[in-house]
Amino acid sequence: MREPTFLILTALAGGPRHGYGLIREVTALSAQRVTLLPGTLYAALDRLHAQGLVAPDREETVDGRLRRYYRLTPDGIRALDVETARLRQLATAAESRLRALRPGTA
């Protein structure tokens, strides 16, 4: 799973969000390393929706503009859980090897 996809799913794990809210949350989660452009975000949401990982939650009109909120589906929760475990395993392996390079550290 690519990092932007992981971050979008992670943002949605906090509850339904609209596009601009997702852009802000992804930027915050990544400590400003990843900034999604609207076109990139909506292409990703279309792909994730086609894969059954996210679904539209609701729509509202704010200042005359339509906001569509998205939420994780049960398959999206499972995909995020699997990817989180995979990344944790990789991080644990890296930490172990780094400890071996630094003698005298616990």
Biopython code that builds the backbone (N, CA, C, O; Angstrom):
import numpy as np
from Bio.PDB.StructureBuilder import StructureBuilder

atoms = [
    (1, "MET", "N", (0.856, -1.173, 0.000)),
    (1, "MET", "CA", (0.000, 0.000, 0.000)),
    (1, "MET", "C", (0.904, 1.240, 0.000)),
    (1, "MET", "O", (1.872, 1.318, 0.756)),
    (2, "ARG", "N", (0.575, 2.180, -0.842)),
    (2, "ARG", "CA", (1.359, 3.408, -0.913)),
    (2, "ARG", "C", (1.040, 4.307, 0.290)),
    (2, "ARG", "O", (-0.048, 4.248, 0.863)),
    (3, "GLU", "N", (2.021, 5.139, 0.651)),
    (3, "GLU", "CA", (1.862, 5.980, 1.832)),
    (3, "GLU", "C", (0.622, 6.881, 1.783)),
    (3, "GLU", "O", (-0.096, 6.957, 2.780)),
    (4, "PRO", "N", (0.339, 7.566, 0.667)),
    (4, "PRO", "CA", (-0.866, 8.404, 0.657)),
    (4, "PRO", "C", (-2.146, 7.607, 0.922)),
    (4, "PRO", "O", (-3.040, 8.085, 1.620)),
    (5, "THR", "N", (-2.232, 6.408, 0.373)),
    (5, "THR", "CA", (-3.405, 5.563, 0.608)),
    (5, "THR", "C", (-3.505, 5.198, 2.079)),
    (5, "THR", "O", (-4.583, 5.274, 2.669)),
    (6, "PHE", "N", (-2.391, 4.805, 2.672)),
    (6, "PHE", "CA", (-2.358, 4.470, 4.092)),
    (6, "PHE", "C", (-2.806, 5.663, 4.935)),
    (6, "PHE", "O", (-3.566, 5.505, 5.890)),
    (7, "LEU", "N", (-2.335, 6.845, 4.581)),
    (7, "LEU", "CA", (-2.689, 8.043, 5.340)),
    (7, "LEU", "C", (-4.155, 8.411, 5.176)),
    (7, "LEU", "O", (-4.786, 8.855, 6.136)),
    (8, "ILE", "N", (-4.710, 8.236, 3.983)),
    (8, "ILE", "CA", (-6.138, 8.502, 3.768)),
    (8, "ILE", "C", (-6.976, 7.555, 4.622)),
    (8, "ILE", "O", (-7.909, 7.985, 5.299)),
    (9, "LEU", "N", (-6.641, 6.266, 4.588)),
    (9, "LEU", "CA", (-7.385, 5.298, 5.393)),
    (9, "LEU", "C", (-7.227, 5.593, 6.882)),
    (9, "LEU", "O", (-8.185, 5.476, 7.646)),
    (10, "THR", "N", (-6.024, 5.974, 7.291)),
    (10, "THR", "CA", (-5.785, 6.315, 8.698)),
    (10, "THR", "C", (-6.613, 7.530, 9.100)),
    (10, "THR", "O", (-7.193, 7.554, 10.185)),
    (11, "ALA", "N", (-6.673, 8.526, 8.244)),
    (11, "ALA", "CA", (-7.485, 9.719, 8.538)),
    (11, "ALA", "C", (-8.949, 9.337, 8.700)),
    (11, "ALA", "O", (-9.631, 9.841, 9.593)),
    (12, "LEU", "N", (-9.431, 8.450, 7.842)),
    (12, "LEU", "CA", (-10.831, 8.034, 7.915)),
    (12, "LEU", "C", (-11.110, 7.134, 9.114)),
    (12, "LEU", "O", (-12.263, 6.988, 9.518)),
    (13, "ALA", "N", (-10.076, 6.533, 9.686)),
    (13, "ALA", "CA", (-10.266, 5.721, 10.893)),
    (13, "ALA", "C", (-10.706, 6.606, 12.061)),
    (13, "ALA", "O", (-11.265, 6.109, 13.040)),
    (14, "GLY", "N", (-10.459, 7.897, 11.962)),
    (14, "GLY", "CA", (-10.896, 8.832, 12.997)),
    (14, "GLY", "C", (-12.343, 9.266, 12.835)),
    (14, "GLY", "O", (-12.866, 10.002, 13.672)),
    (15, "GLY", "N", (-12.991, 8.822, 11.776)),
    (15, "GLY", "CA", (-14.381, 9.171, 11.517)),
    (15, "GLY", "C", (-14.536, 9.745, 10.127)),
    (15, "GLY", "O", (-13.544, 10.076, 9.477)),
    (16, "PRO", "N", (-15.776, 9.870, 9.658)),
    (16, "PRO", "CA", (-16.017, 10.391, 8.310)),
    (16, "PRO", "C", (-15.436, 11.798, 8.140)),
    (16, "PRO", "O", (-15.465, 12.616, 9.059)),
    (17, "ARG", "N", (-14.911, 12.052, 6.948)),
    (17, "ARG", "CA", (-14.335, 13.356, 6.632)),
    (17, "ARG", "C", (-14.665, 13.721, 5.196)),
    (17, "ARG", "O", (-14.854, 12.855, 4.342)),
    (18, "HIS", "N", (-14.728, 15.016, 4.950)),
    (18, "HIS", "CA", (-14.900, 15.502, 3.583)),
    (18, "HIS", "C", (-13.517, 15.750, 2.983)),
    (18, "HIS", "O", (-12.505, 15.658, 3.677)),
    (19, "GLY", "N", (-13.486, 16.064, 1.691)),
    (19, "GLY", "CA", (-12.221, 16.176, 0.971)),
    (19, "GLY", "C", (-11.205, 17.092, 1.609)),
    (19, "GLY", "O", (-10.075, 16.675, 1.865)),
    (20, "TYR", "N", (-11.584, 18.346, 1.873)),
    (20, "TYR", "CA", (-10.624, 19.278, 2.450)),
    (20, "TYR", "C", (-10.191, 18.819, 3.846)),
    (20, "TYR", "O", (-9.029, 18.985, 4.218)),
    (21, "GLY", "N", (-11.107, 18.249, 4.609)),
    (21, "GLY", "CA", (-10.753, 17.710, 5.916)),
    (21, "GLY", "C", (-9.739, 16.581, 5.806)),
    (21, "GLY", "O", (-8.840, 16.462, 6.637)),
    (22, "LEU", "N", (-9.888, 15.754, 4.776)),
    (22, "LEU", "CA", (-8.920, 14.671, 4.546)),
    (22, "LEU", "C", (-7.551, 15.238, 4.180)),
    (22, "LEU", "O", (-6.525, 14.765, 4.670)),
    (23, "ILE", "N", (-7.541, 16.241, 3.327)),
    (23, "ILE", "CA", (-6.266, 16.851, 2.937)),
    (23, "ILE", "C", (-5.543, 17.379, 4.173)),
    (23, "ILE", "O", (-4.348, 17.140, 4.343)),
    (24, "ARG", "N", (-6.262, 18.095, 5.035)),
    (24, "ARG", "CA", (-5.655, 18.639, 6.261)),
    (24, "ARG", "C", (-5.178, 17.529, 7.194)),
    (24, "ARG", "O", (-4.087, 17.611, 7.759)),
    (25, "GLU", "N", (-6.005, 16.487, 7.352)),
    (25, "GLU", "CA", (-5.651, 15.405, 8.279)),
    (25, "GLU", "C", (-4.437, 14.628, 7.778)),
    (25, "GLU", "O", (-3.566, 14.273, 8.572)),
    (26, "VAL", "N", (-4.363, 14.359, 6.485)),
    (26, "VAL", "CA", (-3.200, 13.658, 5.923)),
    (26, "VAL", "C", (-1.941, 14.488, 6.122)),
    (26, "VAL", "O", (-0.889, 13.947, 6.464)),
    (27, "THR", "N", (-2.038, 15.788, 5.913)),
    (27, "THR", "CA", (-0.885, 16.664, 6.131)),
    (27, "THR", "C", (-0.444, 16.605, 7.588)),
    (27, "THR", "O", (0.751, 16.514, 7.868)),
    (28, "ALA", "N", (-1.391, 16.654, 8.513)),
    (28, "ALA", "CA", (-1.056, 16.591, 9.940)),
    (28, "ALA", "C", (-0.471, 15.236, 10.320)),
    (28, "ALA", "O", (0.539, 15.171, 11.021)),
    (29, "LEU", "N", (-1.099, 14.152, 9.864)),
    (29, "LEU", "CA", (-0.610, 12.813, 10.202)),
    (29, "LEU", "C", (0.816, 12.583, 9.712)),
    (29, "LEU", "O", (1.598, 11.884, 10.356)),
    (30, "SER", "N", (1.141, 13.172, 8.575)),
    (30, "SER", "CA", (2.466, 12.967, 7.989)),
    (30, "SER", "C", (3.473, 14.019, 8.436)),
    (30, "SER", "O", (4.573, 14.090, 7.887)),
    (31, "ALA", "N", (3.121, 14.828, 9.410)),
    (31, "ALA", "CA", (3.992, 15.907, 9.881)),
    (31, "ALA", "C", (4.412, 16.803, 8.709)),
    (31, "ALA", "O", (5.577, 17.180, 8.589)),
    (32, "GLN", "N", (3.460, 17.129, 7.863)),
    (32, "GLN", "CA", (3.618, 18.017, 6.710)),
    (32, "GLN", "C", (4.493, 17.445, 5.592)),
    (32, "GLN", "O", (4.888, 18.193, 4.697)),
    (33, "ARG", "N", (4.806, 16.152, 5.612)),
    (33, "ARG", "CA", (5.594, 15.545, 4.533)),
    (33, "ARG", "C", (4.742, 15.238, 3.311)),
    (33, "ARG", "O", (5.236, 15.277, 2.184)),
    (34, "VAL", "N", (3.450, 14.928, 3.528)),
    (34, "VAL", "CA", (2.554, 14.572, 2.430)),
    (34, "VAL", "C", (1.438, 15.605, 2.376)),
    (34, "VAL", "O", (0.699, 15.792, 3.343)),
    (35, "THR", "N", (1.329, 16.266, 1.237)),
    (35, "THR", "CA", (0.246, 17.210, 1.007)),
    (35, "THR", "C", (-0.469, 16.774, -0.263)),
    (35, "THR", "O", (0.090, 16.840, -1.358)),
    (36, "LEU", "N", (-1.691, 16.334, -0.110)),
    (36, "LEU", "CA", (-2.458, 15.862, -1.261)),
    (36, "LEU", "C", (-3.107, 17.028, -1.992)),
    (36, "LEU", "O", (-3.661, 17.935, -1.370)),
    (37, "LEU", "N", (-3.034, 16.994, -3.300)),
    (37, "LEU", "CA", (-3.781, 17.942, -4.115)),
    (37, "LEU", "C", (-5.192, 17.397, -4.293)),
    (37, "LEU", "O", (-5.384, 16.181, -4.270)),
    (38, "PRO", "N", (-6.177, 18.260, -4.470)),
    (38, "PRO", "CA", (-7.556, 17.776, -4.606)),
    (38, "PRO", "C", (-7.725, 16.711, -5.697)),
    (38, "PRO", "O", (-8.415, 15.716, -5.477)),
    (39, "GLY", "N", (-7.118, 16.901, -6.848)),
    (39, "GLY", "CA", (-7.253, 15.916, -7.924)),
    (39, "GLY", "C", (-6.698, 14.555, -7.528)),
    (39, "GLY", "O", (-7.282, 13.519, -7.844)),
    (40, "THR", "N", (-5.569, 14.569, -6.835)),
    (40, "THR", "CA", (-4.952, 13.321, -6.364)),
    (40, "THR", "C", (-5.841, 12.651, -5.328)),
    (40, "THR", "O", (-6.046, 11.438, -5.367)),
    (41, "LEU", "N", (-6.369, 13.448, -4.396)),
    (41, "LEU", "CA", (-7.239, 12.893, -3.353)),
    (41, "LEU", "C", (-8.477, 12.248, -3.951)),
    (41, "LEU", "O", (-8.808, 11.110, -3.618)),
    (42, "TYR", "N", (-9.162, 12.969, -4.833)),
    (42, "TYR", "CA", (-10.419, 12.435, -5.364)),
    (42, "TYR", "C", (-10.192, 11.235, -6.274)),
    (42, "TYR", "O", (-11.039, 10.343, -6.331)),
    (43, "ALA", "N", (-9.073, 11.193, -6.985)),
    (43, "ALA", "CA", (-8.741, 9.995, -7.768)),
    (43, "ALA", "C", (-8.511, 8.810, -6.825)),
    (43, "ALA", "O", (-8.949, 7.694, -7.103)),
    (44, "ALA", "N", (-7.821, 9.063, -5.707)),
    (44, "ALA", "CA", (-7.586, 8.005, -4.720)),
    (44, "ALA", "C", (-8.898, 7.554, -4.091)),
    (44, "ALA", "O", (-9.116, 6.355, -3.920)),
    (45, "LEU", "N", (-9.772, 8.490, -3.746)),
    (45, "LEU", "CA", (-11.068, 8.122, -3.157)),
    (45, "LEU", "C", (-11.912, 7.313, -4.141)),
    (45, "LEU", "O", (-12.582, 6.359, -3.744)),
    (46, "ASP", "N", (-11.884, 7.685, -5.417)),
    (46, "ASP", "CA", (-12.612, 6.900, -6.429)),
    (46, "ASP", "C", (-12.069, 5.481, -6.494)),
    (46, "ASP", "O", (-12.839, 4.522, -6.563)),
    (47, "ARG", "N", (-10.735, 5.339, -6.471)),
    (47, "ARG", "CA", (-10.105, 4.015, -6.518)),
    (47, "ARG", "C", (-10.440, 3.208, -5.268)),
    (47, "ARG", "O", (-10.779, 2.027, -5.355)),
    (48, "LEU", "N", (-10.341, 3.855, -4.098)),
    (48, "LEU", "CA", (-10.640, 3.164, -2.840)),
    (48, "LEU", "C", (-12.111, 2.771, -2.760)),
    (48, "LEU", "O", (-12.448, 1.725, -2.205)),
    (49, "HIS", "N", (-12.976, 3.601, -3.307)),
    (49, "HIS", "CA", (-14.408, 3.270, -3.351)),
    (49, "HIS", "C", (-14.633, 2.068, -4.263)),
    (49, "HIS", "O", (-15.382, 1.158, -3.907)),
    (50, "ALA", "N", (-13.998, 2.052, -5.431)),
    (50, "ALA", "CA", (-14.130, 0.921, -6.361)),
    (50, "ALA", "C", (-13.612, -0.374, -5.729)),
    (50, "ALA", "O", (-14.113, -1.458, -6.031)),
    (51, "GLN", "N", (-12.615, -0.262, -4.856)),
    (51, "GLN", "CA", (-12.057, -1.431, -4.165)),
    (51, "GLN", "C", (-12.879, -1.827, -2.945)),
    (51, "GLN", "O", (-12.610, -2.851, -2.317)),
    (52, "GLY", "N", (-13.873, -1.024, -2.611)),
    (52, "GLY", "CA", (-14.722, -1.324, -1.462)),
    (52, "GLY", "C", (-14.122, -0.952, -0.116)),
    (52, "GLY", "O", (-14.586, -1.427, 0.920)),
    (53, "LEU", "N", (-13.090, -0.102, -0.118)),
    (53, "LEU", "CA", (-12.416, 0.255, 1.135)),
    (53, "LEU", "C", (-13.001, 1.502, 1.789)),
    (53, "LEU", "O", (-12.909, 1.664, 3.006)),
    (54, "VAL", "N", (-13.602, 2.387, 0.989)),
    (54, "VAL", "CA", (-14.282, 3.565, 1.522)),
    (54, "VAL", "C", (-15.640, 3.672, 0.851)),
    (54, "VAL", "O", (-15.875, 3.093, -0.210)),
    (55, "ALA", "N", (-16.522, 4.418, 1.481)),
    (55, "ALA", "CA", (-17.862, 4.640, 0.921)),
    (55, "ALA", "C", (-18.296, 6.059, 1.257)),
    (55, "ALA", "O", (-17.889, 6.614, 2.277)),
    (56, "PRO", "N", (-19.123, 6.642, 0.399)),
    (56, "PRO", "CA", (-19.690, 7.937, 0.770)),
    (56, "PRO", "C", (-20.515, 7.782, 2.048)),
    (56, "PRO", "O", (-21.223, 6.791, 2.223)),
    (57, "ASP", "N", (-20.416, 8.762, 2.928)),
    (57, "ASP", "CA", (-21.130, 8.710, 4.200)),
    (57, "ASP", "C", (-22.370, 9.607, 4.161)),
    (57, "ASP", "O", (-23.477, 9.184, 4.496)),
    (58, "ARG", "N", (-22.152, 10.848, 3.745)),
    (58, "ARG", "CA", (-23.261, 11.805, 3.657)),
    (58, "ARG", "C", (-22.791, 13.003, 2.846)),
    (58, "ARG", "O", (-21.606, 13.147, 2.547)),
    (59, "GLU", "N", (-23.736, 13.850, 2.501)),
    (59, "GLU", "CA", (-23.429, 15.098, 1.814)),
    (59, "GLU", "C", (-24.095, 16.243, 2.548)),
    (59, "GLU", "O", (-25.155, 16.080, 3.152)),
    (60, "GLU", "N", (-23.461, 17.403, 2.491)),
    (60, "GLU", "CA", (-24.056, 18.607, 3.048)),
    (60, "GLU", "C", (-23.618, 19.786, 2.189)),
    (60, "GLU", "O", (-22.595, 19.727, 1.507)),
    (61, "THR", "N", (-24.387, 20.833, 2.230)),
    (61, "THR", "CA", (-24.039, 22.044, 1.499)),
    (61, "THR", "C", (-23.576, 23.096, 2.489)),
    (61, "THR", "O", (-24.275, 23.414, 3.451)),
    (62, "VAL", "N", (-22.392, 23.630, 2.241)),
    (62, "VAL", "CA", (-21.809, 24.662, 3.095)),
    (62, "VAL", "C", (-21.403, 25.818, 2.190)),
    (62, "VAL", "O", (-20.621, 25.640, 1.255)),
    (63, "ASP", "N", (-21.934, 26.998, 2.471)),
    (63, "ASP", "CA", (-21.650, 28.186, 1.657)),
    (63, "ASP", "C", (-21.907, 27.931, 0.176)),
    (63, "ASP", "O", (-21.156, 28.386, -0.687)),
    (64, "GLY", "N", (-22.985, 27.195, -0.104)),
    (64, "GLY", "CA", (-23.364, 26.926, -1.480)),
    (64, "GLY", "C", (-22.553, 25.856, -2.175)),
    (64, "GLY", "O", (-22.747, 25.607, -3.365)),
    (65, "ARG", "N", (-21.647, 25.217, -1.450)),
    (65, "ARG", "CA", (-20.806, 24.172, -2.054)),
    (65, "ARG", "C", (-21.116, 22.836, -1.406)),
    (65, "ARG", "O", (-21.314, 22.742, -0.195)),
    (66, "LEU", "N", (-21.154, 21.807, -2.236)),
    (66, "LEU", "CA", (-21.459, 20.464, -1.755)),
    (66, "LEU", "C", (-20.215, 19.839, -1.120)),
    (66, "LEU", "O", (-19.131, 19.858, -1.704)),
    (67, "ARG", "N", (-20.385, 19.294, 0.067)),
    (67, "ARG", "CA", (-19.327, 18.524, 0.729)),
    (67, "ARG", "C", (-19.793, 17.078, 0.811)),
    (67, "ARG", "O", (-20.864, 16.786, 1.342)),
    (68, "ARG", "N", (-18.980, 16.185, 0.282)),
    (68, "ARG", "CA", (-19.269, 14.757, 0.409)),
    (68, "ARG", "C", (-18.303, 14.184, 1.440)),
    (68, "ARG", "O", (-17.087, 14.354, 1.343)),
    (69, "TYR", "N", (-18.870, 13.509, 2.416)),
    (69, "TYR", "CA", (-18.077, 12.859, 3.459)),
    (69, "TYR", "C", (-17.877, 11.398, 3.092)),
    (69, "TYR", "O", (-18.757, 10.758, 2.515)),
    (70, "TYR", "N", (-16.700, 10.882, 3.439)),
    (70, "TYR", "CA", (-16.362, 9.483, 3.191)),
    (70, "TYR", "C", (-16.082, 8.800, 4.516)),
    (70, "TYR", "O", (-15.683, 9.439, 5.490)),
    (71, "ARG", "N", (-16.299, 7.484, 4.538)),
    (71, "ARG", "CA", (-16.029, 6.683, 5.741)),
    (71, "ARG", "C", (-15.351, 5.390, 5.323)),
    (71, "ARG", "O", (-15.435, 4.971, 4.169)),
    (72, "LEU", "N", (-14.682, 4.769, 6.272)),
    (72, "LEU", "CA", (-14.107, 3.439, 6.037)),
    (72, "LEU", "C", (-15.224, 2.406, 6.005)),
    (72, "LEU", "O", (-16.200, 2.511, 6.748)),
    (73, "THR", "N", (-15.077, 1.424, 5.151)),
    (73, "THR", "CA", (-15.968, 0.269, 5.155)),
    (73, "THR", "C", (-15.325, -0.808, 6.032)),
    (73, "THR", "O", (-14.170, -0.659, 6.432)),
    (74, "PRO", "N", (-16.041, -1.878, 6.334)),
    (74, "PRO", "CA", (-15.405, -2.983, 7.067)),
    (74, "PRO", "C", (-14.161, -3.523, 6.338)),
    (74, "PRO", "O", (-13.169, -3.862, 6.982)),
    (75, "ASP", "N", (-14.211, -3.604, 4.999)),
    (75, "ASP", "CA", (-13.022, -4.043, 4.246)),
    (75, "ASP", "C", (-11.896, -3.028, 4.381)),
    (75, "ASP", "O", (-10.727, -3.409, 4.433)),
    (76, "GLY", "N", (-12.229, -1.748, 4.438)),
    (76, "GLY", "CA", (-11.222, -0.711, 4.624)),
    (76, "GLY", "C", (-10.556, -0.817, 5.984)),
    (76, "GLY", "O", (-9.345, -0.632, 6.102)),
    (77, "ILE", "N", (-11.337, -1.110, 7.002)),
    (77, "ILE", "CA", (-10.782, -1.300, 8.353)),
    (77, "ILE", "C", (-9.819, -2.487, 8.346)),
    (77, "ILE", "O", (-8.730, -2.411, 8.914)),
    (78, "ARG", "N", (-10.224, -3.579, 7.702)),
    (78, "ARG", "CA", (-9.349, -4.761, 7.625)),
    (78, "ARG", "C", (-8.068, -4.445, 6.868)),
    (78, "ARG", "O", (-6.983, -4.839, 7.297)),
    (79, "ALA", "N", (-8.180, -3.738, 5.746)),
    (79, "ALA", "CA", (-6.992, -3.394, 4.953)),
    (79, "ALA", "C", (-6.039, -2.519, 5.754)),
    (79, "ALA", "O", (-4.825, -2.718, 5.706)),
    (80, "LEU", "N", (-6.577, -1.554, 6.489)),
    (80, "LEU", "CA", (-5.738, -0.684, 7.311)),
    (80, "LEU", "C", (-5.087, -1.482, 8.434)),
    (80, "LEU", "O", (-3.923, -1.252, 8.762)),
    (81, "ASP", "N", (-5.814, -2.401, 9.016)),
    (81, "ASP", "CA", (-5.277, -3.240, 10.086)),
    (81, "ASP", "C", (-4.126, -4.104, 9.563)),
    (81, "ASP", "O", (-3.085, -4.206, 10.212)),
    (82, "VAL", "N", (-4.306, -4.723, 8.397)),
    (82, "VAL", "CA", (-3.265, -5.574, 7.801)),
    (82, "VAL", "C", (-2.026, -4.748, 7.477)),
    (82, "VAL", "O", (-0.905, -5.167, 7.764)),
    (83, "GLU", "N", (-2.224, -3.576, 6.879)),
    (83, "GLU", "CA", (-1.082, -2.731, 6.518)),
    (83, "GLU", "C", (-0.367, -2.210, 7.753)),
    (83, "GLU", "O", (0.860, -2.115, 7.758)),
    (84, "THR", "N", (-1.105, -1.873, 8.792)),
    (84, "THR", "CA", (-0.497, -1.411, 10.038)),
    (84, "THR", "C", (0.379, -2.509, 10.631)),
    (84, "THR", "O", (1.488, -2.236, 11.092)),
    (85, "ALA", "N", (-0.105, -3.737, 10.625)),
    (85, "ALA", "CA", (0.682, -4.865, 11.143)),
    (85, "ALA", "C", (1.934, -5.086, 10.302)),
    (85, "ALA", "O", (3.001, -5.374, 10.844)),
    (86, "ARG", "N", (1.814, -4.956, 8.989)),
    (86, "ARG", "CA", (2.964, -5.137, 8.092)),
    (86, "ARG", "C", (4.020, -4.070, 8.369)),
    (86, "ARG", "O", (5.209, -4.377, 8.462)),
    (87, "LEU", "N", (3.588, -2.829, 8.499)),
    (87, "LEU", "CA", (4.534, -1.747, 8.771)),
    (87, "LEU", "C", (5.180, -1.898, 10.144)),
    (87, "LEU", "O", (6.364, -1.608, 10.313)),
    (88, "ARG", "N", (4.401, -2.352, 11.122)),
    (88, "ARG", "CA", (4.944, -2.576, 12.464)),
    (88, "ARG", "C", (6.037, -3.641, 12.417)),
    (88, "ARG", "O", (7.081, -3.492, 13.052)),
    (89, "GLN", "N", (5.797, -4.716, 11.664)),
    (89, "GLN", "CA", (6.780, -5.794, 11.538)),
    (89, "GLN", "C", (8.066, -5.269, 10.892)),
    (89, "GLN", "O", (9.163, -5.602, 11.338)),
    (90, "LEU", "N", (7.935, -4.460, 9.857)),
    (90, "LEU", "CA", (9.110, -3.885, 9.205)),
    (90, "LEU", "C", (9.859, -2.943, 10.141)),
    (90, "LEU", "O", (11.088, -2.967, 10.190)),
    (91, "ALA", "N", (9.128, -2.116, 10.883)),
    (91, "ALA", "CA", (9.765, -1.187, 11.813)),
    (91, "ALA", "C", (10.498, -1.944, 12.917)),
    (91, "ALA", "O", (11.591, -1.550, 13.323)),
    (92, "THR", "N", (9.902, -3.022, 13.399)),
    (92, "THR", "CA", (10.543, -3.835, 14.439)),
    (92, "THR", "C", (11.841, -4.442, 13.920)),
    (92, "THR", "O", (12.844, -4.458, 14.633)),
    (93, "ALA", "N", (11.831, -4.939, 12.688)),
    (93, "ALA", "CA", (13.045, -5.508, 12.091)),
    (93, "ALA", "C", (14.119, -4.433, 11.943)),
    (93, "ALA", "O", (15.290, -4.683, 12.231)),
    (94, "ALA", "N", (13.732, -3.246, 11.498)),
    (94, "ALA", "CA", (14.702, -2.159, 11.336)),
    (94, "ALA", "C", (15.284, -1.744, 12.685)),
    (94, "ALA", "O", (16.492, -1.539, 12.803)),
    (95, "GLU", "N", (14.425, -1.620, 13.708)),
    (95, "GLU", "CA", (14.903, -1.240, 15.041)),
    (95, "GLU", "C", (15.889, -2.266, 15.583)),
    (95, "GLU", "O", (16.893, -1.899, 16.193)),
    (96, "SER", "N", (15.614, -3.528, 15.370)),
    (96, "SER", "CA", (16.497, -4.594, 15.834)),
    (96, "SER", "C", (17.873, -4.483, 15.182)),
    (96, "SER", "O", (18.900, -4.613, 15.848)),
    (97, "ARG", "N", (17.879, -4.244, 13.897)),
    (97, "ARG", "CA", (19.167, -4.134, 13.196)),
    (97, "ARG", "C", (19.911, -2.863, 13.582)),
    (97, "ARG", "O", (21.139, -2.859, 13.663)),
    (98, "LEU", "N", (19.176, -1.799, 13.816)),
    (98, "LEU", "CA", (19.828, -0.561, 14.249)),
    (98, "LEU", "C", (20.446, -0.722, 15.633)),
    (98, "LEU", "O", (21.536, -0.212, 15.890)),
    (99, "ARG", "N", (19.755, -1.430, 16.528)),
    (99, "ARG", "CA", (20.312, -1.679, 17.866)),
    (99, "ARG", "C", (21.629, -2.434, 17.753)),
    (99, "ARG", "O", (22.564, -2.165, 18.507)),
    (100, "ALA", "N", (21.709, -3.363, 16.832)),
    (100, "ALA", "CA", (22.925, -4.144, 16.644)),
    (100, "ALA", "C", (24.086, -3.255, 16.167)),
    (100, "ALA", "O", (25.251, -3.562, 16.419)),
    (101, "LEU", "N", (23.763, -2.166, 15.485)),
    (101, "LEU", "CA", (24.801, -1.249, 15.008)),
    (101, "LEU", "C", (25.281, -0.294, 16.083)),
    (101, "LEU", "O", (26.325, 0.341, 15.934)),
    (102, "ARG", "N", (24.521, -0.189, 17.169)),
    (102, "ARG", "CA", (24.863, 0.748, 18.249)),
    (102, "ARG", "C", (25.176, -0.048, 19.519)),
    (102, "ARG", "O", (24.307, -0.229, 20.371)),
    (103, "PRO", "N", (26.392, -0.513, 19.639)),
    (103, "PRO", "CA", (26.741, -1.287, 20.843)),
    (103, "PRO", "C", (26.567, -0.434, 22.100)),
    (103, "PRO", "O", (26.799, 0.775, 22.092)),
    (104, "GLY", "N", (26.161, -1.089, 23.158)),
    (104, "GLY", "CA", (26.027, -0.418, 24.445)),
    (104, "GLY", "C", (24.653, 0.231, 24.654)),
    (104, "GLY", "O", (24.410, 0.850, 25.690)),
    (105, "THR", "N", (23.771, 0.089, 23.685)),
    (105, "THR", "CA", (22.410, 0.620, 23.884)),
    (105, "THR", "C", (21.475, -0.538, 24.146)),
    (105, "THR", "O", (21.669, -1.639, 23.631)),
    (106, "ALA", "N", (20.476, -0.288, 24.939)),
    (106, "ALA", "CA", (19.544, -1.361, 25.314)),
    (106, "ALA", "C", (18.490, -1.532, 24.266)),
    (106, "ALA", "O", (17.616, -2.388, 24.404)),
]
sb = StructureBuilder()
sb.init_structure("model")
sb.init_model(0)
sb.init_chain("A")
sb.init_seg("    ")
for serial, (resi, resn, name, xyz) in enumerate(atoms, 1):
    if name == "N":
        sb.init_residue(resn, " ", resi, " ")
    sb.init_atom(name, np.array(xyz, "f"), 0.0, 1.0, " ", f" {name:<3s}", serial, name[0])
structure = sb.get_structure()
